[in-house]
Amino acid sequence: TPLPDYLARLLAQCDSGDGGQLADYIPELAQADPHKMAIAICTTDGVVYAAGDTDYEFTIQSISKPFAYALALREHGLDAVLRKVGVEPSGEAFNELSLDERTERPLNPMINAGAITTHALLPGSPGAGRAQALQALLERMTGRSLQVDEAVYNSELETAFRNLSLAYMLRNVGAVQGDVSEIVAGYTRQCAIKVNVQDLARMAGILANQGRCPRTREQLFDRKLVRQVLSVMTSCGMYNGAGDWLSRVGIPAKSGVAGGILGALPGQFGVAVFSPKLDEAGNSVRGVRMMERLSGDMGLHVMEAL
Ligand code: GLN
């Protein structure tokens, strides 16, 4: 069957039943339409195949983290970034108040402690400037201009007490410098950039293609950098669901609390799914279901695909 037909069928097969809950610690996300659902694949030739609510926009949330990490690596180099943020899976929730006991660094850049530290390494002025720098990178990757969802941004910022406490903890150990509330505002803004599944698939396609944009042929990141980002996504991208995800789905991936999941299969393609209801680890329930079925149907598990 042609890929578009397959994707449409996959979507229908994974639509049944529900389970999961809308993220409600960000009040605005509790207003999301739980029935929205979409999938997109971007090949290493830059062709995008998609099904479902393919133009529907949602906030990128934690899927911004691997790209902020990539931008920080591009700006400062691997050693400098590693001195600030580790690469060990935490086995804890994404918003856990934790640091590596020995080094006093955040464990990895995919949990909030590490992502806030990474955000502070971005070029641009504190506050909106750093989020703007990341947005510019994402626009280059997707080939279109993106917007910040101001309602989600404001809603999250009004209730960002936990991220503020993380940032104070980071400020206390010297992982970040300067005005803590400005850093949290910038990080929150980075998370509120709006994308659709096709955008995410294109971004994933660049990671799958060793850092070269399949669409423009531009080398956006060098190969070693992409290797680093994909490694961290593999070990830490799905939070405390990372081990379960790796064994069942086997595709380096990153999820976000708005319901998106981005996956990159090196040398093959980028994939993205979306559906707002989440499991306990904060990963999209129907998104995980779609990715698991796609991986099984096509034999994509990295430990299996030869
Ligand atoms: N902006 C969200 C937060 O910091 C991102 C979390 C996520 O997507 N898991 O809590």
Boltz pocket constraint, residues with backbone or C-beta under 6 A from the ligand:
constraints:
  - pocket:
      binder: B
      contacts: [[A, 60], [A, 61], [A, 62], [A, 63], [A, 94], [A, 95], [A, 112], [A, 156], [A, 163], [A, 187], [A, 188], [A, 191], [A, 255], [A, 256], [A, 257], [A, 258], [A, 282]]
      max_distance: 6.0
